[in-house]
Amino acid sequence: SEPLAWPPVSAQAASLLEEAADLLVLHRDFAAAVERCEAGCDSLGPGPGPESSAEVKCSLCVVGIQALAEMNRWREVLSWVLQYYHVPEHLPPKVLELCILLYSKVREPQVMLEVGSSWLRDETNKSLPEYSSLLELYLLHVLLPLGRFEGAEELVRGCDVFDSEQQLAFLGTICESRGQWSQQEERHSAAEEQQDAETETVLGALSQKLLTMLTLLRRALRSMSSHFCLLPYKKMLLATFLLYLVVVRLDPASPTSLPFIYKLVQLFRQAWAAVFSPVRRPPIQD
């Protein structure tokens, strides 16, 4: 068969698509693959364009999505695609499918909530043969994981592409998913209550230990205060006065100061014995 005759612009984009696919699959050079995809999409320009250009553009975006995912840059995928299609309603079915599966795999289905809803509400997209499969994909991978059961039921009942048997099947799936969601919520609540109870138990034990320590500390302080009450205050006052005389009034190096220093040492020894002796000694006669 004769080779397909591409328009000049489409031929350039197709060449870039081939290079991007080789870089992605053979060379594993994902950054270079994304660059080729961007260059190819830019060469096609904005707007849907002819059918051949639309197919090349869709293929470029598919390769670009895979390359971004390989580089763990999945957060950029949706914005990267929309810069070439501008609105969600214009996304090709294959591109929308990849985006839904990608964000479902990384457990971020809420990213595709509004995008998928906008695409499915568009009247032009409802006539596409891929509409029913994308609607099912949106239900199973976006609405149900997010717990949007009422929205899912409304979407199924208001959809004309499903017959009554398919609607009943989808409604049964929604009901089953709702029951599983309720069970998970109950288990989660029970786990939180158990964790709170364990936390309260630990805090109660810590509070009891703290109270015991404070009680022991209070007893120790009371015991110390009772020992201090036994001090011979007159002798302590006399020792303080002698210390004042020795330091302020007298010269410690002078021979005349020695009796006062000796008396001060004796008084401090008696005070020490009164406080720290295990058995209370009789008062010392002056």
Backbone bond lengths (Angstrom), bond angles and torsions (degrees), N, CA, C in turn:
res aa  C-N    CA-C-N  psi(-1)  N-CA   C-N-CA  omega(-1)  CA-C   N-CA-C  phi
1 S - - - 1.461 - - 1.514 109.47 -
2 E 1.298 116.00 151.38 1.452 121.20 179.72 1.528 110.21 -72.83
3 P 1.346 117.30 145.32 1.471 118.91 178.40 1.506 111.03 -64.92
4 L 1.330 114.66 147.82 1.459 121.11 -178.30 1.520 109.81 -68.26
5 A 1.317 115.64 130.22 1.469 121.02 -178.97 1.517 109.25 -87.03
6 W 1.335 116.41 109.82 1.462 122.14 179.15 1.522 109.23 -92.32
7 P 1.320 116.59 146.41 1.468 119.10 168.32 1.525 109.67 -60.92
8 P 1.335 117.92 157.19 1.475 119.89 -176.04 1.526 113.23 -54.64
9 V 1.342 116.81 -44.71 1.463 119.19 -178.85 1.514 110.64 -66.51
10 S 1.341 117.21 -44.01 1.451 120.82 179.63 1.525 111.17 -66.19
11 A 1.331 116.66 -33.74 1.462 119.74 178.53 1.527 110.52 -64.96
12 Q 1.330 116.85 -40.32 1.468 119.92 177.72 1.532 110.45 -64.59
13 A 1.336 116.72 -43.90 1.461 120.13 179.42 1.520 111.22 -65.90
14 A 1.354 116.87 -37.14 1.458 120.00 178.55 1.522 111.04 -65.68
15 S 1.334 117.16 -37.24 1.458 120.50 176.62 1.527 111.24 -64.54
16 L 1.319 115.36 -42.25 1.476 118.94 176.80 1.526 111.35 -65.64
17 L 1.330 116.62 -34.12 1.470 120.16 177.16 1.520 110.72 -64.06
18 E 1.309 116.35 -41.98 1.464 119.87 179.19 1.528 110.95 -64.47
19 E 1.323 116.64 -42.07 1.465 119.81 177.32 1.535 110.93 -63.31
20 A 1.328 116.41 -42.99 1.468 119.72 -179.43 1.522 111.26 -63.25
21 A 1.341 117.25 -40.09 1.459 120.28 179.25 1.528 110.97 -64.93
22 D 1.334 117.11 -40.33 1.472 120.05 177.55 1.532 111.13 -64.77
23 L 1.321 116.25 -41.83 1.471 119.55 179.22 1.524 111.40 -65.04
24 L 1.323 116.07 -34.69 1.465 119.88 -179.01 1.524 111.53 -73.52
25 V 1.325 116.78 -48.39 1.463 120.64 -171.03 1.522 112.17 -88.16
26 L 1.322 117.66 -46.05 1.458 121.16 -173.13 1.523 113.11 -87.12
27 H 1.322 116.65 -49.10 1.468 120.61 -173.65 1.534 113.09 -93.93
28 R 1.318 116.84 -14.23 1.480 121.50 -179.62 1.525 111.51 56.78
29 D 1.323 115.78 31.41 1.468 121.54 176.83 1.525 106.96 -97.30
30 F 1.328 115.67 86.99 1.460 120.29 -170.55 1.527 112.25 -72.21
31 A 1.316 117.23 -36.98 1.469 119.56 179.59 1.527 110.51 -63.88
32 A 1.325 116.86 -43.71 1.468 119.77 178.31 1.527 110.92 -65.67
33 A 1.331 117.34 -35.08 1.465 120.22 177.60 1.523 111.01 -63.22
34 V 1.344 116.43 -41.89 1.464 119.65 177.95 1.531 110.41 -63.50
35 E 1.317 117.54 -39.80 1.477 120.58 178.35 1.522 111.19 -61.56
36 R 1.332 117.78 -42.90 1.477 120.28 178.34 1.521 110.88 -64.66
37 C 1.331 116.44 -39.28 1.474 119.03 178.84 1.522 110.95 -64.87
38 E 1.315 117.56 -41.39 1.462 120.58 178.54 1.522 111.32 -64.54
39 A 1.320 115.68 -41.67 1.471 118.52 178.54 1.521 110.71 -64.23
40 G 1.330 117.26 -39.90 1.459 119.73 179.31 1.516 112.23 -66.32
41 C 1.345 117.85 -42.88 1.468 120.32 178.31 1.521 111.22 -65.85
42 D 1.324 117.89 -37.82 1.461 120.40 177.88 1.521 111.61 -65.59
43 S 1.329 116.68 -34.68 1.467 119.16 -179.98 1.522 112.31 -69.10
44 L 1.333 116.90 -26.19 1.463 120.20 179.27 1.519 112.05 -79.18
45 G 1.321 117.09 -21.97 1.454 120.13 178.07 1.508 112.35 78.74
46 P 1.346 116.76 173.89 1.468 120.95 -179.67 1.522 111.35 -74.11
47 G 1.317 114.44 166.25 1.454 119.83 176.67 1.511 111.78 88.81
48 P 1.334 116.21 161.58 1.464 119.77 -178.58 1.515 113.13 -65.89
49 G 1.321 118.49 -40.64 1.456 121.18 179.48 1.528 111.79 70.72
50 P 1.332 117.64 -172.30 1.475 120.14 178.38 1.524 111.28 -66.85
51 E 1.325 115.21 167.39 1.466 119.92 -175.24 1.515 111.83 -62.85
52 S 1.319 117.58 -39.86 1.461 119.86 179.94 1.523 111.29 -63.52
53 S 1.319 116.97 -41.68 1.462 120.41 178.36 1.521 110.73 -65.77
54 A 1.337 116.52 -37.06 1.463 119.92 179.29 1.525 110.75 -64.19
55 E 1.329 117.30 -38.87 1.461 119.93 178.59 1.521 111.54 -66.25
56 V 1.325 116.87 -42.42 1.460 120.15 179.04 1.523 110.39 -64.87
57 K 1.321 116.19 -42.12 1.462 120.45 179.74 1.519 110.93 -63.01
58 C 1.327 117.36 -42.23 1.462 121.08 178.30 1.529 110.11 -62.88
59 S 1.336 116.83 -42.60 1.460 120.05 179.79 1.522 110.92 -65.57
60 L 1.315 117.54 -39.05 1.466 120.47 176.56 1.523 111.03 -60.80
61 C 1.336 116.81 -41.92 1.468 120.05 179.64 1.529 111.21 -67.86
62 V 1.343 117.30 -35.99 1.460 119.94 178.16 1.524 110.44 -63.55
63 V 1.338 116.82 -45.48 1.465 120.05 178.30 1.529 110.20 -64.27
64 G 1.332 116.73 -40.73 1.464 120.34 179.12 1.520 112.63 -63.10
65 I 1.335 116.68 -40.03 1.475 120.33 178.22 1.520 110.23 -62.67
66 Q 1.318 116.80 -44.77 1.464 119.77 179.83 1.524 111.45 -63.79
67 A 1.337 117.13 -39.44 1.464 119.94 179.42 1.518 111.36 -66.88
68 L 1.316 117.25 -42.47 1.469 120.17 177.58 1.530 111.43 -63.16
69 A 1.321 116.50 -40.02 1.460 119.95 178.48 1.527 111.02 -64.93
70 E 1.312 117.41 -37.74 1.465 120.67 178.35 1.525 111.15 -64.68
71 M 1.318 117.85 -30.63 1.462 121.70 178.76 1.527 112.25 -88.49
72 N 1.343 116.11 7.60 1.461 121.45 -178.24 1.527 111.74 60.76
73 R 1.313 116.08 32.33 1.466 121.84 176.25 1.527 110.02 -107.38
74 W 1.339 115.13 40.95 1.454 119.66 -175.52 1.516 112.51 -66.88
75 R 1.325 117.81 -23.40 1.467 119.68 178.62 1.525 111.85 -64.78
76 E 1.316 117.99 -22.75 1.460 121.86 -177.85 1.527 112.44 -88.69
77 V 1.328 117.81 -8.55 1.463 120.32 -168.73 1.524 111.77 -60.81
78 L 1.325 117.39 -51.96 1.466 119.91 -174.32 1.524 111.33 -63.54
79 S 1.315 117.50 -46.92 1.473 119.40 178.90 1.517 111.07 -65.48
80 W 1.332 117.31 -34.63 1.467 120.50 178.73 1.527 110.65 -64.84
81 V 1.324 117.52 -40.66 1.463 121.16 -179.81 1.522 111.01 -70.93
82 L 1.333 116.20 -41.71 1.467 119.43 -175.96 1.528 112.96 -68.90
83 Q 1.323 117.84 -17.82 1.463 118.15 176.82 1.530 111.78 -70.49
84 Y 1.330 116.34 -16.08 1.468 120.31 177.70 1.522 112.71 -104.59
85 Y 1.346 117.51 -19.20 1.467 120.77 178.68 1.527 112.58 -114.99
86 H 1.334 116.91 -11.50 1.473 123.85 170.03 1.532 113.72 69.77
87 V 1.320 120.21 -48.23 1.469 121.78 -178.96 1.524 108.62 -128.63
88 P 1.340 118.08 150.35 1.477 120.05 -178.34 1.517 113.44 -61.67
89 E 1.332 116.93 -32.01 1.473 119.43 -177.09 1.523 112.83 -62.21
90 H 1.322 118.19 -22.81 1.469 121.70 -177.83 1.525 113.38 -92.19
91 L 1.316 117.16 -0.30 1.462 118.81 179.66 1.529 110.41 -65.57
92 P 1.326 118.30 135.69 1.465 119.98 174.44 1.528 110.39 -65.57
93 P 1.317 118.21 150.84 1.471 119.99 -179.21 1.526 113.56 -56.37
94 K 1.330 117.52 -39.52 1.460 119.63 -179.60 1.528 111.36 -64.98
95 V 1.321 117.44 -39.33 1.464 121.06 178.94 1.530 110.23 -66.99
96 L 1.324 116.92 -43.57 1.472 119.86 178.45 1.524 110.77 -62.71
97 E 1.315 116.71 -40.68 1.461 120.20 178.90 1.524 111.47 -61.06
98 L 1.331 116.91 -45.54 1.458 120.00 179.30 1.527 111.51 -62.81
99 C 1.316 116.86 -40.43 1.470 120.25 179.86 1.525 111.24 -64.29
100 I 1.331 117.17 -42.78 1.471 120.13 179.27 1.525 110.56 -63.17
101 L 1.318 117.06 -45.68 1.464 120.36 -179.28 1.525 111.60 -66.18
102 L 1.336 116.34 -38.59 1.460 119.60 -178.95 1.521 111.22 -65.06
103 Y 1.322 117.30 -50.47 1.466 119.71 -177.53 1.528 111.90 -71.97
104 S 1.319 117.51 -22.92 1.461 119.61 172.42 1.521 110.82 -71.80
105 K 1.324 116.45 -38.59 1.464 120.35 -179.50 1.523 111.67 -65.95
106 V 1.324 117.28 -37.67 1.469 120.42 179.54 1.528 111.68 -88.09
107 R 1.328 117.32 10.71 1.470 123.68 176.50 1.529 112.56 60.37
108 E 1.324 114.80 41.87 1.463 120.79 174.34 1.531 109.64 -129.65
109 P 1.350 118.53 54.73 1.470 119.00 -175.72 1.515 113.79 -67.43
110 Q 1.335 118.11 -20.00 1.459 119.75 -178.51 1.530 112.12 -64.15
111 V 1.335 117.38 -20.01 1.464 120.35 178.40 1.527 110.68 -62.61
112 M 1.331 116.13 -34.21 1.460 120.63 -176.20 1.524 112.94 -96.45
113 L 1.312 118.21 8.98 1.464 120.44 -176.00 1.527 111.42 -64.50
114 E 1.317 117.40 -56.46 1.460 120.69 -178.35 1.524 112.10 -73.85
115 V 1.328 116.12 -35.94 1.470 119.68 -179.44 1.525 110.20 -63.17
116 G 1.337 116.05 -48.66 1.460 118.92 179.71 1.513 112.54 -64.76
117 S 1.324 116.87 -38.61 1.463 119.77 179.10 1.525 111.47 -63.77
118 S 1.317 116.81 -42.15 1.472 120.59 178.95 1.524 110.76 -63.93
119 W 1.320 116.62 -41.74 1.465 119.96 -178.95 1.522 110.64 -65.83
120 L 1.331 117.77 -42.19 1.462 120.68 -177.17 1.525 112.29 -72.20
121 R 1.323 118.45 -26.22 1.470 120.72 178.61 1.518 112.95 -78.05
122 D 1.301 117.18 -16.76 1.473 120.30 -177.58 1.530 110.61 -68.54
123 E 1.323 116.31 130.39 1.466 120.94 -176.63 1.520 111.72 -67.80
124 T 1.308 117.66 -34.08 1.467 119.88 179.40 1.525 110.87 -66.02
125 N 1.306 117.18 -39.40 1.461 119.83 -178.98 1.523 112.37 -69.60
126 K 1.324 117.27 -25.64 1.468 119.64 -179.12 1.526 112.28 -64.98
127 S 1.318 116.56 -21.86 1.466 119.93 179.43 1.524 112.96 -87.03
128 L 1.310 117.78 -4.88 1.464 120.82 -179.37 1.525 110.39 -76.05
129 P 1.337 117.66 145.01 1.480 119.57 179.74 1.527 113.00 -66.29
130 E 1.335 117.59 -22.43 1.476 120.08 -179.62 1.522 113.00 -85.01
131 Y 1.331 118.04 0.71 1.462 120.37 -172.78 1.524 112.01 -61.59
132 S 1.334 117.68 -47.06 1.471 119.99 -175.96 1.528 111.51 -64.35
133 S 1.324 116.91 -40.41 1.468 119.30 179.78 1.528 110.94 -67.58
134 L 1.325 117.24 -37.00 1.467 120.13 177.93 1.526 111.13 -70.62
135 L 1.313 117.17 -35.22 1.462 120.27 176.18 1.532 110.37 -63.35
136 E 1.333 115.97 -44.17 1.467 119.51 177.11 1.526 110.83 -62.54
137 L 1.326 117.06 -42.05 1.465 121.42 179.31 1.526 110.63 -62.70
138 Y 1.333 116.55 -40.82 1.467 121.14 179.47 1.524 110.90 -65.24
139 L 1.324 116.63 -38.93 1.463 120.28 178.99 1.531 111.40 -65.30
140 L 1.330 115.79 -48.49 1.468 120.33 -172.13 1.519 113.40 -76.88
141 H 1.324 117.59 -30.16 1.462 120.41 -172.36 1.526 114.18 -110.15
142 V 1.338 117.28 -7.50 1.467 118.82 -179.75 1.526 110.72 -124.37
143 L 1.327 117.19 -60.26 1.467 119.75 -173.33 1.524 112.42 -68.61
144 L 1.316 116.98 -50.29 1.467 119.04 -176.47 1.528 112.72 -67.08
145 P 1.325 121.29 -42.99 1.470 118.58 176.17 1.517 113.73 -61.68
146 L 1.334 117.39 -25.40 1.463 120.40 178.93 1.522 112.93 -90.09
147 G 1.342 117.47 -2.05 1.461 120.14 179.99 1.513 113.50 76.21
148 R 1.328 118.25 23.61 1.473 121.45 179.07 1.525 108.96 -90.27
149 F 1.315 116.84 68.30 1.463 121.18 -172.78 1.533 111.34 -75.40
150 E 1.313 117.14 -39.93 1.475 118.88 179.65 1.529 110.79 -64.70
151 G 1.327 116.36 -43.00 1.467 119.27 177.21 1.514 112.13 -63.20
152 A 1.342 116.21 -37.03 1.463 119.40 178.71 1.530 110.83 -65.85
153 E 1.345 117.24 -41.93 1.466 119.54 178.80 1.525 111.36 -64.31
154 E 1.322 116.69 -42.44 1.469 119.44 178.28 1.526 111.23 -62.49
155 L 1.323 116.11 -39.69 1.463 119.13 -179.54 1.521 111.53 -66.10
156 V 1.328 116.70 -39.96 1.466 119.52 -179.56 1.526 110.91 -69.60
157 R 1.340 116.93 -43.85 1.463 119.10 -178.40 1.535 112.34 -68.20
158 G 1.321 116.29 -30.59 1.466 118.96 -178.99 1.504 114.22 -91.04
159 C 1.334 117.60 5.21 1.459 120.87 -177.98 1.530 109.78 -91.41
160 D 1.342 115.70 131.53 1.462 120.55 -178.95 1.524 112.99 -90.24
161 V 1.321 117.53 -12.44 1.476 119.30 -176.01 1.525 111.40 -81.74
162 F 1.339 118.00 -12.20 1.455 121.27 178.83 1.518 109.80 -100.11
163 D 1.300 116.52 137.35 1.457 119.56 172.52 1.531 108.91 -83.29
164 S 1.322 116.15 179.41 1.461 120.14 -174.82 1.527 111.83 -63.58
165 E 1.325 117.50 -37.06 1.457 120.20 179.82 1.528 111.03 -66.09
166 Q 1.323 116.35 -42.85 1.463 119.56 178.49 1.529 111.27 -66.24
167 Q 1.327 116.18 -39.18 1.463 118.64 177.85 1.519 111.45 -61.84
168 L 1.332 117.69 -43.11 1.464 120.59 178.41 1.526 110.97 -62.55
169 A 1.327 116.33 -38.49 1.471 119.41 179.75 1.521 110.78 -65.01
170 F 1.329 116.11 -44.27 1.463 119.63 179.88 1.531 111.48 -67.37
171 L 1.343 116.19 -39.81 1.469 118.70 177.91 1.526 111.27 -63.73
172 G 1.344 116.46 -36.49 1.460 119.27 175.47 1.520 112.07 -65.02
173 T 1.337 116.19 -38.56 1.469 119.70 177.13 1.525 110.75 -64.55
174 I 1.336 116.03 -39.95 1.469 119.74 178.80 1.522 110.81 -64.56
175 C 1.328 116.46 -42.49 1.470 120.39 179.61 1.531 110.56 -63.34
176 E 1.317 116.83 -42.65 1.469 120.41 178.41 1.527 110.97 -63.36
177 S 1.325 116.19 -42.52 1.459 119.66 178.75 1.524 111.32 -65.08
178 R 1.332 117.00 -36.13 1.466 119.89 177.53 1.531 110.85 -63.31
179 G 1.350 116.82 -41.36 1.457 119.68 177.91 1.524 112.35 -63.77
180 Q 1.333 116.80 -41.91 1.461 120.00 177.18 1.521 111.22 -63.82
181 W 1.313 116.06 -38.92 1.467 120.43 178.86 1.533 110.17 -63.01
182 S 1.344 116.67 -41.97 1.469 120.08 179.64 1.523 110.78 -64.63
183 Q 1.329 116.97 -40.45 1.463 119.58 178.26 1.526 111.44 -64.07
184 Q 1.319 116.28 -40.71 1.460 119.22 177.84 1.525 111.30 -64.12
185 E 1.327 116.61 -39.48 1.457 119.68 178.06 1.530 110.57 -64.23
186 E 1.333 116.74 -40.83 1.461 119.41 178.79 1.534 111.37 -64.33
187 R 1.340 115.96 -43.45 1.465 118.75 178.19 1.517 111.20 -64.06
188 H 1.331 115.56 -38.85 1.458 119.11 178.85 1.527 110.97 -65.16
189 S 1.336 116.68 -41.43 1.464 119.90 178.59 1.523 110.95 -65.53
190 A 1.344 116.71 -40.67 1.461 119.92 178.53 1.526 110.88 -63.96
191 A 1.331 116.24 -40.04 1.469 119.60 178.52 1.527 110.63 -64.70
192 E 1.337 117.01 -40.62 1.461 119.96 178.22 1.531 111.22 -64.74
193 E 1.336 116.70 -41.62 1.468 119.43 178.08 1.525 111.13 -63.25
194 Q 1.338 116.60 -41.99 1.459 119.47 178.66 1.521 111.07 -63.80
195 Q 1.335 115.78 -40.54 1.459 119.11 178.45 1.526 111.24 -64.80
196 D 1.334 116.23 -40.31 1.471 119.36 177.27 1.526 111.15 -63.13
197 A 1.358 115.92 -40.66 1.466 119.17 179.72 1.527 110.55 -64.80
198 E 1.345 116.14 -41.02 1.465 118.92 178.64 1.523 110.91 -65.19
199 T 1.330 115.74 -38.57 1.462 119.12 178.44 1.529 110.99 -64.04
200 E 1.348 115.66 -42.54 1.460 119.05 177.89 1.531 111.24 -63.29
201 T 1.334 116.65 -38.07 1.465 119.99 179.01 1.522 110.94 -63.59
202 V 1.340 115.65 -44.68 1.461 119.65 179.21 1.517 110.72 -63.82
203 L 1.341 116.08 -44.12 1.465 118.95 178.91 1.526 111.38 -63.79
204 G 1.353 116.35 -36.77 1.459 118.94 177.55 1.520 112.05 -64.92
205 A 1.339 115.75 -40.58 1.467 118.94 178.07 1.523 110.78 -64.89
206 L 1.349 115.87 -41.95 1.459 118.91 178.26 1.526 111.57 -64.40
207 S 1.332 115.68 -39.37 1.464 119.08 178.42 1.525 110.82 -64.22
208 Q 1.347 116.78 -39.84 1.458 120.02 178.93 1.521 111.14 -64.56
209 K 1.361 115.80 -41.94 1.457 118.73 177.77 1.523 111.40 -63.96
210 L 1.345 115.65 -41.51 1.457 119.22 178.52 1.522 111.34 -62.74
211 L 1.352 116.06 -40.71 1.465 119.92 178.90 1.526 110.80 -64.21
212 T 1.338 116.47 -39.66 1.475 119.86 178.54 1.517 111.04 -64.26
213 M 1.353 115.95 -43.15 1.460 119.65 178.87 1.524 111.27 -62.75
214 L 1.331 116.20 -41.13 1.460 119.09 178.92 1.531 111.26 -65.29
215 T 1.334 116.43 -37.25 1.467 119.53 178.08 1.524 111.28 -64.20
216 L 1.353 115.14 -44.64 1.470 118.85 177.83 1.520 111.34 -62.98
217 L 1.341 115.60 -39.95 1.455 118.91 178.95 1.522 111.53 -63.95
218 R 1.347 115.18 -40.44 1.466 118.53 178.70 1.530 111.21 -63.79
219 R 1.347 116.36 -41.18 1.465 119.28 177.74 1.523 111.55 -63.27
220 A 1.351 115.71 -40.60 1.463 118.86 179.75 1.526 110.63 -64.07
221 L 1.346 115.58 -42.97 1.460 118.49 179.16 1.526 111.27 -64.69
222 R 1.357 115.52 -38.71 1.460 118.37 178.70 1.519 110.53 -64.89
223 S 1.356 116.14 -40.26 1.463 119.20 178.40 1.519 111.04 -64.45
224 M 1.340 116.13 -42.28 1.452 119.29 178.96 1.524 111.11 -63.69
225 S 1.341 115.10 -39.86 1.461 117.95 -179.19 1.532 110.66 -66.31
226 S 1.381 115.79 -36.35 1.468 117.78 178.03 1.516 111.14 -66.30
227 H 1.371 116.97 -35.85 1.463 119.32 176.28 1.522 110.91 -66.40
228 F 1.296 115.57 -40.81 1.461 118.77 -179.78 1.536 111.57 -66.01
229 C 1.338 115.34 -28.55 1.469 117.71 178.23 1.523 111.84 -67.28
230 L 1.356 116.53 -21.85 1.461 120.59 -179.49 1.527 113.01 -83.51
231 L 1.292 117.78 -2.47 1.461 120.62 -178.46 1.530 110.81 -65.71
232 P 1.296 117.26 140.21 1.479 119.97 173.63 1.524 109.68 -74.05
233 Y 1.324 114.16 95.16 1.466 118.64 -172.84 1.531 111.71 -63.79
234 K 1.324 116.27 -33.78 1.471 117.68 -179.47 1.519 110.32 -63.68
235 K 1.371 114.27 -40.25 1.455 116.91 179.46 1.532 111.44 -69.35
236 M 1.338 116.25 -35.63 1.461 118.88 177.60 1.519 110.77 -64.94
237 L 1.344 116.84 -41.78 1.459 119.33 176.91 1.520 110.91 -63.72
238 L 1.339 116.01 -39.15 1.449 119.64 178.57 1.519 111.04 -65.80
239 A 1.366 116.34 -39.71 1.466 119.73 178.50 1.521 110.58 -64.36
240 T 1.331 115.78 -39.72 1.471 119.12 178.27 1.523 111.03 -63.81
241 F 1.349 114.99 -41.94 1.466 118.51 179.41 1.526 111.61 -65.65
242 L 1.336 116.65 -40.66 1.461 119.92 177.19 1.526 112.02 -64.30
243 L 1.365 114.52 -39.01 1.460 117.44 176.80 1.520 111.20 -61.59
244 Y 1.314 115.32 -38.88 1.464 119.75 177.28 1.526 110.22 -62.75
245 L 1.316 116.35 -42.62 1.467 118.86 -179.97 1.518 111.96 -65.50
246 V 1.371 115.26 -40.45 1.468 118.60 -178.00 1.516 111.28 -67.51
247 V 1.340 116.04 -45.46 1.471 119.64 -173.75 1.505 112.07 -78.79
248 V 1.328 116.57 -40.92 1.466 119.79 -172.02 1.520 112.07 -94.95
249 R 1.333 114.88 -48.91 1.456 118.25 -171.55 1.528 113.88 -90.63
250 L 1.331 117.26 -30.85 1.455 120.69 -172.86 1.508 111.47 -111.72
251 D 1.289 115.25 162.67 1.453 122.33 176.13 1.520 107.14 -97.72
252 P 1.351 119.58 116.74 1.455 120.52 -178.57 1.516 112.93 -60.54
253 A 1.328 118.26 -25.25 1.471 120.68 -179.41 1.524 112.50 -81.65
254 S 1.313 117.06 -8.88 1.469 119.85 -177.76 1.512 110.52 -80.28
255 P 1.361 119.08 140.54 1.482 121.08 178.55 1.515 112.56 -60.74
256 T 1.318 117.77 -26.69 1.474 119.52 -178.44 1.517 112.41 -72.63
257 S 1.326 117.01 -16.08 1.472 120.56 -178.89 1.511 112.28 -86.46
258 L 1.344 119.08 -12.13 1.458 121.19 -174.71 1.527 113.61 -61.73
259 P 1.335 121.36 -42.85 1.478 119.13 178.56 1.522 113.07 -59.95
260 F 1.300 116.76 -39.87 1.483 119.38 178.91 1.523 111.19 -64.75
261 I 1.337 117.27 -42.35 1.472 120.44 179.85 1.517 110.40 -64.40
262 Y 1.358 116.00 -41.39 1.449 119.57 179.12 1.537 110.91 -62.52
263 K 1.311 116.76 -43.39 1.469 120.91 177.82 1.524 111.34 -61.30
264 L 1.334 117.58 -40.04 1.466 121.91 179.50 1.521 110.89 -63.39
265 V 1.352 116.66 -42.90 1.466 120.01 178.72 1.512 110.69 -62.92
266 Q 1.294 118.86 -41.36 1.451 122.57 179.25 1.529 112.29 -62.55
267 L 1.322 115.03 -41.50 1.470 118.37 179.38 1.529 111.85 -64.92
268 F 1.323 118.28 -40.17 1.464 121.06 179.39 1.515 111.54 -68.32
269 R 1.348 117.33 -34.57 1.459 120.09 175.69 1.528 111.51 -64.38
270 Q 1.300 116.76 -40.51 1.459 120.25 178.91 1.534 111.18 -66.02
271 A 1.351 116.07 -39.52 1.467 119.15 178.18 1.528 111.71 -66.06
272 W 1.307 117.04 -40.23 1.477 121.91 177.50 1.516 110.62 -61.44
273 A 1.336 117.18 -45.41 1.458 120.89 -179.71 1.519 111.28 -64.61
274 A 1.337 117.26 -34.14 1.474 119.95 -179.58 1.512 111.79 -69.16
275 V 1.328 118.25 -31.31 1.472 121.22 -175.77 1.516 111.86 -86.53
276 F 1.318 117.63 -46.44 1.456 120.97 -168.69 1.524 114.65 -103.58
277 S 1.310 118.73 2.81 1.457 119.92 177.20 1.515 109.30 -75.09
278 P 1.383 120.83 133.62 1.470 121.43 179.62 1.513 113.24 -64.57
279 V 1.305 117.14 -29.71 1.470 120.87 179.44 1.508 107.71 -116.28
280 R 1.322 115.99 130.91 1.452 119.39 -178.68 1.526 110.58 -65.86
281 R 1.304 113.84 123.69 1.457 119.23 -178.80 1.529 110.69 -88.93
282 P 1.330 117.15 154.74 1.486 118.87 176.86 1.514 109.88 -67.37
283 P 1.294 116.79 151.43 1.471 119.35 -179.19 1.500 111.21 -60.45
284 I 1.302 114.57 143.91 1.463 122.12 -179.85 1.521 108.34 -85.21
285 Q 1.311 114.01 131.45 1.476 118.84 179.01 1.516 109.19 -78.66
286 D 1.314 113.34 135.58 1.460 118.60 177.65 1.505 108.75 -71.70
